[in-house]
Amino acid sequence: MRLVPIECVKPNSIIGKTLYDSDGRVLVREGVTLSEGVISKIKNINILSIYIIDEYSSEEIEDIIKPELRQKAIITIKEAFSNINRLTVADKFSKKETVYFENIENMAENLIENILSNRNILLSLVDIRSMDNYIYSHSVNVAVISLIIGITLKLPKKQLQHLCIGALLHDVGKSFIPKEILMKEEELTPEETLILKQHSTLGYKYLSDSYNLSAHSKVIALQHHERCDGLGYPNGLTNGEINILSKIVSIANAYDELSSGRPNKKAMFPSDVLEYLMSNAGKIFDYDIVITFCKIVIPFSKGTLVELSTGDIAVVQETLPNFPLRPIVKILRSTDSNMINKEVNLIDEISTVITSIKYEL
């Protein structure tokens, strides 16, 4: 299967992954043949891309966490974030507030166990997100990416727990930012940008004044936009002053935002995202953590149709560890008939690169 923007999906396509609505209910089950009407309904609930099965890619792409666990995690975050502003002063430290944090702690434990039980530690995200649930899906993705980085760095389990809880809550301060700013499709004004930047201090203050979370988890909400060169916010910290867990979440946050897109920005090309991270290693991001991350990420999932710098169209067959931008591909269309159906390992073809993702031949 392969991920295709909803505007490129044609009637009679077969959906490869079950779609859920914003409340976690099944909308369209995998294996269903899509009619024009169903495609229109998917567009109307702001789902930008879906997985389809076709002659180019029929094999399943496995998520690193179980689909039902991902949906449960999204709903857990949504319930917590959506109710924060509704809590009264009397609710502080009460069972009403505590239950949300207990659910998040339990979810963090489930995510850790699920990922640790997965033999394949390479990162290939397969979530299908609705823009209506953007913040919640993003929080779960950042937690998953952060955990994979933490596991690769061989962090002890206690630190993984702090990391996962902090990653799930890193954007909790956005609950206090006006929705018209969070979901604005146009570029933010300088004044709106300043308001948005307050989310890190607002989130940290809320967590500090509320539930008895670990300081290691709380500080992630405060520091995930700090930069190693001291040009980040809110406190302009430099490399040695930033908590390692915050450094991990900073990279996971940037990768998910840039590769998945945001309400006011389109997704970047996968290789451009990695090049952005690598070019800013040691400046925005921790150098060693970026190098580790770039060895475990799969920017072009198996089944992705790509155009090569040779002009050939190919389908990704496999990505080898340490070489995320140089997968093995099978040529589907070429001006050289001898190349059709030939497998090419881009590690061996240094002059050939992937130039774009294609959605049809």
N, C-alpha and C positions, 0 to 999 in steps of 0.2 A: 504494500500500500504506500501511498505518498500523500504528502500534505499539499493541498491545492487551495488557493484563494477562492472564496465562495463565488466571486464574480466570474471565475473561470470554470466552475462546475457546470456540466451539461446535464440535461434530463436523461434519465436511464443510467446514470452513474450509480455505482454500488458504494454505499458508505462503509468505511473500514473500521471506524471507532464509534461507539455509542455516544450520542449527544445528550447532554443534560441541560435542563433549564436553570435559571438563576437560583432556584431553591433546591437543586440537586435531584429533581425528578427526571426520569428518563423521557427524553423528547423524541429521539429517533434511535432505534436499536441498530447495531452494526449488522451488515448484510442486507439491509433494506435498499431496494432500488428507488432512487429519488425521482419524483415527478417535478414538474416545473413549479407546482403549487407548494410542495414541501421545501424546495430550494428557496422560494420566495419567503416562506415563514422563517427559515433559518436566517436569512438576511435581516428580517424584521426584528429579530432578537439580538442583533449586533454580534453574531458570531462571524468572524472574518475569514476563517479557513477551516476546512474539514479534511479528514483522511478519506481517500477513495481507493477502491481496488480496481485495477484494470490490467490489461495485457502486459503493461510495462513493469508492473510491480504488484504481485499478488501476495507476497509473504507478509506476515504480521510483523509490526514493529512493536516490541515490548517496552512498556514504560518501566523505569527503574523502580517505581512503586506501583502497587496494585491500583487499578482505576477506581475501585470503590473506596479505597483509602484516600486517594486524592480528592474525590468528591466530598467525603466526610470531613477532610481537613479544611477544604474551602468553606463548607458550611459552618464549621467550628469558628474559623476566623471571622466570617461574616456576622455570626451571632454576637461575638464579642465586640467587634468594632461598631456594629450598628446600634448596640445598646449602651455604649459608653456615655454618649451625650444625654441619654435618658435617665441615667442614674442620678438620684438626688444626693444631697450631702448626707442624709441619713443612711443612704445605701452604702457609703464608704465603709470598707472593712466588714461589710455584712455578707451573709450567705449569698445574697442576690448577686453581688459583684464577684465574690470568691469563686463561684461555680464556673464563671467564664475562664478564669485563669487555671483552675484545676483541669478543665477540659483541654486547654491548650497544653498544659504539662503532660497530660495523658496522651494527647495526639503526638507530641514530640517523641515520647517513648515509643509509640507505635511506628512512627516514621523511621526512627533509628534502627529498630529491630528489623523492619521490612527491608531497609537498604543494606544492612549488614548481612542479611540472609541471601542477598542477590550476588551471585558470583561475578556478574558483569558490572564492573565499577565504572566503565566508560559512560559518559553522560550524553544521552540523546533524548531530549525532552519531547514528549508526544502529547502534551496537554492541548486541548482545544478550548480556548477561552472566549467568553463573551465579554465585550467591553463593559456590559452592565456589572460584571463581577470582577472587573480588572484588578482592583486593589487586592482583593482576597486571593485570586488566582496567583497574582504576582507574589504575594507573601509566601504562599505555599511553594512556589517554584524557587524562590530565593532560599527557603529553608532546605529544600532538596539539594540544590546546587551547593550550598554551604556545607551540608553534611558530607557530600561526596568529596569536596576539597578537604574537609577535616579528617575524614577517614584516610584519604591518600597521604595526608601529612602525619598520620598515625597519632592523632590526638587521643588521649584517654577518654573512656566513655563518659566520665563526669563532665569533661569539657565539651564533648559532643552534645550533651544534654543542655548545657548553658548556651551553646552555639545555636542549637535548633530552636529553643524557646525564644532567644533573642532575635533570630532571623524571622520567625513567625510574627513577632511583635515589632519588627524594626520600623514599620510605617504606622504604628498605632496613633502617632500624633496627627496623621491625616484625618482622623475622626473629628478633629477640631478645626479643620480647614474648610472653608465654604465649598460646596460641591461644584458650584459654577466655575471655580478655579481648577479643581481637580479634574473635571471632565471637559474642560474647554478644548475645543478642536483647533482653534487658532493659536498662534504663538502668544505666550503670556506677556503682559506688559511688565516693565521693570517693577512696578508697585506690586503686581500680582506675584511675581517671582519672589520678592521679599517676603510676602505673606506665606507662600508655599514653603520657603526655607525655614519657617518657624516650626515646621512639623517635628524636627528632630529634638528641639528643646521642649516643645509641648508634650511630645511622647515620653521623653525622659522624666519630666516633672510629674506627669500622670502616673507613670509606673513607680516612681519614687514615693509618691504620696498614697499609693494604693496597696496592692497586694504584695506580700513578702517574697518577691522574686529575688534570685541571686543578683548581686551587683554586676557579675559578669554578663548576665543577660540584659540587664537594664542599660548598661553602658553602650550596647550595640545600637539602641534607639538614638542615643546622643551622638555617636561617633561615625555612623555609617556613611556620612558625606564628608568626613575629614580626608585630607590628602597628604601623602607623604612629603610633598614639597611645602606644606604649610599654607596652601592657598584654598583649603577647604573651609567648611563651616560646620558648627557655629563658632568654634574656638580657635581656628587656625592652627591646629596641632601639627607637629612634624612627625616624621616616621617613628622615632623611638617613643613618642608620647601616646601613640595610638595602640589600643588593645589589639592583640592578634586576632581575636574573634571578630572585632569590628572591621579589621582589614579583610578578612575572608568574606564577610557579608557585603562589604563595599564592592568587591569584584563580582560576586554573585548577583548583586542588585544591578550593576551596570550591564552585565551580560544579558540578563533576562529582559531588562528594559529595551536594550538596543536590538536584540534579536527577535523579540516578540512584538515590538511596537508599543506605542502608548496612545492615549486618546488624541494627543495633538502632534504625534510624530509617527511616520511610517517605519516599519522594521528595516534595519540595515541589512545589506547583503552579508551572509555568514562569514565569509573571509574578511570582510571589512571590520566586523565586530572583533575578531581575533587580532587583526592588525592594529586596531585601536587600543586594545588592551596591552598588546606587546609594545607598541610605541610609547605608551604611557607608564610602562613598568619602571618603577623607581621615581616617578614624578607624581602621578595621581595614586597609583596602586603599588602595593608592596612587590618588589621585583621577584623575589623567590616564589611567592604564592602565585603570581601570574604565570611564571614558567611551569609550575606544577599543574595549574589549571589547564593550560594549553596542551598538555600531554594527555589529558583524560577526556576532553570534550570532543563530540562528534558534530561538527557544524552541518555536514551534509549527510542526512540519514540514509540508510539503505532504501533504495527504491526511488530516490530523488532523480528527476530528469534534469540533466545539466548540459549546457553548451560549453565546449572547450575552445581554447584559443586557436585551435586548428580549424574551427568551424563545424566540427563533428558534434552530433548530439549523442549523449550517452546516458546510461542509468547507473547510479552508484551501486556497487556490489558489496563493498566492505571497506571499513576504515581501520587501519592498523594503529596500535598505540604509538604515541609520540609524533604522529604525522597527520594531524587533523585535516589539513588542507590538501593532502595528497592521497585520496582514496583509490581503490581499485574500481574501475568503471568498465562497463560493456558498451561498445559502440553500437548504436541503433541506426544512425543515419550518417552517411559520409559520401563525399564525392569519389572516394576510393573504394570500389566495391569489395576489395580484398580486406577492408577493415571492418565490414559489417559483421556483427556478433563476436568480434574479437575483444578479449579482455586486455585492458591496458592498466598497468600499475603506474600511477602518476609519480610515485617515488623514483622510478627509473627514467621517467620522461621529464627531466628538469625544465625543459623549455615550454612544456604544455601546462596550462593552468585552467581552472574552471572560471569562466567569465560571467555566467549567468545561470539562473534556474529557469527551466522551461516547464510549461504546464500542459503542452500538447506537442506532438510532432508536426 
